[in-house]
Amino acid sequence: MANIAVAIRSPDTLCRVIDDAISIFPVRGLPEIEPGSDLASMILEASEHSGRRVADGDVVIVTSKIVSKSEGATIELDDVEPSEFSVSWGLQWEKDPRLVEIVLRESRRVVRQIGPVLITETHHGFVCANSGVDQSSSGAHGRIVVLPKDPDASARHIRSSFATHGVDVAVVISDTFGRPWREGQTDVCVGLAGINPIRSYIGEVDPHGHEFKVQEICVVDEIAAAAELVKGNTSRIPVAVLSGLQFEASDSATMAPVLRDSSRDLFR
């Protein structure tokens, strides 16, 4: 996909951009990721070859799948012994019982079970289809990719690795999720490092004097969604870099503020 530039105008300091524009460019040329791969080094090398080197202040958006591959978070279907429930569910809905078993193992609980669809809450606290388990672009037939065990820790590791090369960036790990109320999917953030995920307007006043009571923007989800425009699902471009955005940096930031408590979630 072609590079894009997104024009943005905003009065707040979190989302003000240099020269009123931000740019998002894809990192092409990354090889197949193997366990133990140094993603930061590979991203830096690939970006240099593309002529758009990652620089201080950028946000590097990394698809969760290559993070999982680098950490060995994959499962071979031949190694899975499905439970009685998984066999029954698989037969009923024409799904591989071994895949169903992996979905259940990766979940904290099943939130909804309607027809062939399993909406689960993962051990991380994400509510999504099939616990984020994925077969596509797994690297081998019969291999399944699961979400990283601790995506925030993964993001911190990648950010730290960039720092060893003298580059200070924020890192957003993204995955594709569906959403209540709307068709289609979009990329969202599942792990982060170096960036505050939420921009709160609560207590501020709009130009007409109205005080914001509940308005909070999930900046990292917006970044993840924008990055997908240059990554795509079939392009074999799992990394994008966003430049020009002045974000609220934080060495201690985590995904915790993004995850809504079940007591406030109308869909659980």
VENGITA-V617114 format. One record per residue. N is the residue number from 0. OMEGA is omega in whole degrees, -180 to 180 (none if undefined). NEAR is the number of other ideal C-beta (glycine too) atoms within 12 Angstrom. Layout:
BEGIN
n: [N N]
omega: [OMEGA OMEGA]
near: [NEAR NEAR]
END
This chain:
BEGIN
n: [0 1 2 3 4 5 6 7 8 9 10 11 12 13 14 15 16 17 18 19 20 21 22 23 24 25 26 27 28 29 30 31 32 33 34 35 36 37 38 39 40 41 42 43 44 45 46 47 48 49 50 51 52 53 54 55 56 57 58 59 60 61 62 63 64 65 66 67 68 69 70 71 72 73 74 75 76 77 78 79 80 81 82 83 84 85 86 87 88 89 90 91 92 93 94 95 96 97 98 99 100 101 102 103 104 105 106 107 108 109 110 111 112 113 114 115 116 117 118 119 120 121 122 123 124 125 126 127 128 129 130 131 132 133 134 135 136 137 138 139 140 141 142 143 144 145 146 147 148 149 150 151 152 153 154 155 156 157 158 159 160 161 162 163 164 165 166 167 168 169 170 171 172 173 174 175 176 177 178 179 180 181 182 183 184 185 186 187 188 189 190 191 192 193 194 195 196 197 198 199 200 201 202 203 204 205 206 207 208 209 210 211 212 213 214 215 216 217 218 219 220 221 222 223 224 225 226 227 228 229 230 231 232 233 234 235 236 237 238 239 240 241 242 243 244 245 246 247 248 249 250 251 252 253 254 255 256 257 258 259 260 261 262 263 264 265 266 267]
omega: [-178 174 178 170 -178 178 -177 174 -176 -180 -174 -174 -178 -172 175 -176 -179 -180 177 179 170 178 178 180 -180 174 -177 170 177 179 173 -176 179 176 -179 180 176 -173 -178 179 -179 179 178 -180 -179 -179 177 179 -180 180 180 -174 174 -175 177 177 177 169 180 -178 -173 177 -175 -176 -179 173 179 180 -178 -179 -179 -180 178 -178 176 -178 -178 -180 -174 174 -175 176 179 179 -178 178 -180 180 -179 178 -178 -173 176 177 178 -178 179 177 177 -180 179 179 -179 179 -179 -176 171 177 175 -179 178 -179 -175 -177 -178 -174 174 172 -173 169 -178 177 178 -174 177 173 -174 178 170 175 -179 180 -174 177 -173 177 -177 179 180 177 179 178 -178 177 176 -180 175 -178 -180 -174 177 178 178 179 178 179 180 179 179 179 174 -178 178 176 177 -178 -178 -178 166 -179 174 174 -172 172 -177 -179 167 -178 172 176 -172 173 179 179 175 176 176 178 175 178 -175 174 174 -177 176 -172 -172 170 -178 174 -176 -178 176 -175 179 -176 -179 176 179 180 177 -178 -174 -172 174 -177 177 -174 -176 174 177 178 -179 -180 179 -178 -179 180 179 177 -177 -176 -177 -174 -175 174 -174 -176 173 180 178 -179 173 -179 174 -177 177 -178 178 177 -176 -176 177 177 -173 -178 -177 -174 -178 177 -177 -180 -180 -176 -178 -175 177 none]
near: [19 14 24 21 21 26 14 26 13 22 14 21 15 29 27 20 26 20 15 18 19 33 30 38 37 33 39 29 22 34 21 19 32 19 19 12 27 24 44 37 22 33 45 32 22 31 33 20 17 23 13 27 24 42 24 19 24 40 49 52 52 53 49 49 43 43 46 40 36 36 32 21 30 32 31 20 25 14 15 28 15 25 18 14 19 25 21 15 27 26 16 15 19 12 26 25 25 28 35 37 31 40 42 33 26 35 31 21 20 25 25 21 21 11 12 20 19 34 28 31 30 37 20 33 31 36 34 37 29 39 36 43 39 33 26 17 27 26 28 17 12 19 30 37 39 39 43 39 22 26 44 37 22 39 42 31 29 44 37 22 29 36 22 15 26 14 28 24 40 42 50 53 51 46 46 32 31 23 20 16 8 9 8 12 18 25 35 38 46 43 46 48 41 36 47 34 40 29 30 20 22 14 13 21 14 14 8 7 8 12 13 19 13 12 18 22 26 28 38 44 34 36 44 42 30 34 46 35 29 31 40 20 21 10 21 24 34 44 47 44 43 50 35 27 38 27 37 26 26 22 18 16 29 28 38 18 26 34 29 21 14 15 7 10 14 11 16 20]
END
